[in-house]
């Protein structure tokens, strides 16, 4: 759930802005960016309320909590230093300081509404500099751009009681190849005056047929239906789509896990009944827990390597 009631790092409860589980002061991370060490890649999936790992073993849980606690101390120190630097220099932290190039300030006008799902820049949305605004409700974006060292997690909405939420997000820079996740909950308006629409390079999805998965049914990609990139649509009910990935996708940090399971959750609200551009690689078993879902082929794809999304 969005709304500033949970810790950004571990999901624990907040008291006066501080997490009671790991100790992270969440008040310091408003509009901040985490540049995490490559060896702690389990954090890549922490902000995803729609996609989460399910493992087993108390030992793994203890290790994750220890990493979260140590990370919280480091992040708190980092933000304190950033605040000191800002108060002394009057300059804010630059999320784009590691970018390898500047984005063009000329291009085409772009004005589209995006709902929950994954969007590859250059395929599903053009490269450009954007203003983002929630049409109704509250949502969030999660931007991952490894090439340019850009990692942004920002809540967007109109809740005056949520200090971590921005009504409008300006100067969102989307570089070709970056992955943008829009969380469920609200439709977000993306506007740009310099979108590089002529550089869109997505290919038409070769898949044509939709796949329906009933409650209690288990289907395997590559056997019961083709692997591919799908828009997942749920019937109007509380529901989880469970995707058990092949063993080759087990993380080195979860070597003792029996399986790696990704979960997409749905709520009985119009804007929370679909998730766009979900990769389902060969060998993935899918089940639905609360309602039937339909897998509709996405319009555009960037690659036929559907497992790349889940690789560390």
N, C-alpha and C positions, 0 to 999 in steps of 0.2 A: 504494500500500500504506500502511496505517496502521502505527503502532507507533513514531513519533517518530524514524524513521531518515532522513526527508527534510525539507528546508526548507519551512516553511509558505508562503514567498513565491515561491520559484522552483523548488522541487522538487529542489534540489541535495543532495549528501551532507553529513552533519553530522559534525564532529569536535569532541568535547567540547562539544556543543551549538551550535557555530557553523558556519554554512554555508560550505563551501569555495568555492562559486560566487559568491555575492553578499555574503557577510560578515555576514548577519543573525544575531544572537545569539538562537537559538530558545528558550533557557532563560528568556528574559525575557517570552515571550509566552504562558505558561501562563495560561489563563483570562482572556486579555486580548482586547480588541476593536480591530480596525482601522477607523478612520474615514478612509477614503481619499478623496482629492480626486475630484470628479466628472469631472475631465478624464482620469483614469486608470482608466476603466471596464473595461479589459482585465483588471484584477485581480479583477473579479467572478467570473470563472470559474476563477481559479487554484486554489482548494482542491478543485475537483471532480475526484476521481480517476475518476469515471465519465463525465464529459463534458468534452471538451477540443477546442481548435481545432487544425486542421491547415492550415498555410499554406505558402507557398514564398518563397524569397528570403533570402539571408544578411543583407541590409540590415535586413529586418524583425526577424530574430533578434537582430541587434546592438542595435537600438533597444530591444527588449524587455529584453535583458540590462542595457543602460544604465539603463533605468527601474528595473529590479529592484535594481541596485546603489545608485542614488540613493535609492530607496525604503527600502532596507535601512538606509542611514546615518540617514535621517530617522526611521525606526521605532525604531532603536536609541536615538537621542537622546530620542525620545518616551518609551520605556519607562524609560530612565535617569531622566528627569525625574519620571515617575510613581512610580518606586521611591523617589526622594528625597522626593517629596511624601508618600508613604505613611509613610516612616520618620519624617518630621517631624510629620505630623498624626495618624498612626495610622489613617487612613482608607483604605479600598481604593477603586479606581476604580469608578465607578458606570456600568455598561453601559446603564442606562435613564435617564440624566440628561436626555436630549433628548426623552423621551416626552411627548406632548402631553396625556395624561390618565392617571389611575390606573385600573388594572384592578379590577373588582369583586371583593371577597373573599367574596361569597356566590354560590351557583349550584348546579349539579348535580355529583354524583360522576361522574368519567370515568376509566376504566381500560382502555386498549387497547394492543395490541402493534403497532408499526409496523415495517415492513421497508424495504429500499432503495426510494427514490423521492422524488417531489416532492409536498408537501402544502400546499395553500392554506388558511390559517387562516380559519375561517368557512365553508369548503366541505367540506374533508376532515377537519378537526379543529377542535373549537370553541375560541373565544377563552378564555383562562384562564391561571392560574399553575400550572406543572407541576413535578413531580419526574420525572426520567428516569433509567432504570437499564438496563444491558445484561443480557439474560437469559443469554446465552452468547456467548463470543468478544469481539470488539472492533469498534466502529463509530465514527461521528462524526455530528454534526449541523452544519448550516450554515444560519443564520437570516438572512434579508434582510428588513428592514422599513424602507423608505425614508421612509415618512411619519413614523416616530418616531425615525429615526436610530439604529436598532439593527442591528448587524452582529456576529454571534457565530459563531465556529468552535470547536467543542469535541470532542475525542476522548473516547469513553466506553467503558470496558471494565474488565477486572480483571487487567491486566498489571502486576505490581508493579515491573517493571524500566522501565516507561515513565512518567517524571515528568510528562509532559504529558497523561496520561490520567486522567480522573475516574471512579471506580467508580459514583458517584451524582452527578447534577447537580440541584441544588435551585434553586428560584426562577427557572425559565425562564418568561419572560413572553411569551405569544403574543397579539399584537393582531390583530384582524380585518384581513384583507388582506395580511398578511405571508406570505412564502414560506419554508417549512421544507423543507430537503432532509435526508433520512436516508441515510447512506452504506450500501452493502452491507457484509456481514460479520457482523452480529449483529442479532437482533431486539431492539428497544428498547421497554421498558415505559414508557408515558406515563400518569401519574396526576395527577388534579386533584380538589380538593374544591370548586372554584368555576368549573367549566366552564359557559360560556354556551351550552348545547345548544339552548335555545329560539331562539337567534339564528342558527343554521345556515341558510344561504341557498343552498346548492348546488342545482342543477337536475339532474333525471335526464338522463343522457346519451342523446341521440336515436339514437345508433348502437346497433345490435343484433348485427351480424355480426362475427365474428373474421376476421382476415386472416393467412394463413400465407405466410412468405417463406422460400424455399429458398436454400441456399448457391449463390452465383453469379448469383442472380436479382436484377434491378433493377426496383423498382416505384416509381411516382410517385404521391404523394398528390394527390387530385383527378382523377386519370385512371384508375389501376388500383384504387384503394380510396379511401374518403372521408377527407378531412382530419379531425382530431379529437384527442381525448385518449384515450390508450391505456395499458394495462398491458402491458409488453413481457415476454414469457416466452421463455426460450431453452431449447433442448435441452441436456442435461447434457454440456457440453464447453467448452473455452476458446473464447471467441467475442467478436467485436466487431460491433455494429450501427452501420453508418456511415450518417449522415443528412446528405446534401448539401442545404443550404438554398438557396432562391432568392437571386439576386444582391442583391435588395433588403435582405437581412439582413447584407451585408458591413459590417463595422465601419469607421468612419472611420480607426481606427488600423491597419487592414489593407487599405488601399485598393488595394495592389498584389497582394493575394491573388487567385488565380484563382477559388477557391470558398471558402465557409465550410462546414466539415464538423464536425458534432458526433458524438462517439463514445460509445456506451454499452458498457462491457466487462462480460463475464460470466465467472465461474469455475465449474468443475464441482462446486460445493457447493450444497446445497439453498437456503441463504439468499442465494446470489449468482446465482440463475438467473432473477430477475425484477426489474423496475424499474417502480414504480407511477406512474401519472398523467403520462406523457410526452406533451407536445404535439407533434403532427406537422402543420404548416401546409401549405396547398395549394402544390404545386410542389416539395415536398421529395422528393428521390430517396433511397431506402433500399436498402442492401445488407447482407448478413450474410456474415462471413468464415469462421467455423468450424463453425457448426451452424445448423439451421433455427430461426426464431423465429416466435412467434405474437403478433399484436397483438390483445389483447382490450379492448374498450371499457371505460373506467373507469366506475364506478358513477355518480359525480357530477361535474359540471363547474361552473366558476364563470363561464365566458364562452365564446362561440363564436369569439372572436378568438384563434385558436390561435397566431398569430405574435407576439402581444404578449410572450410569455415570452422571445423571443430578441432583442427590440428593445433598443437601448442606452437 
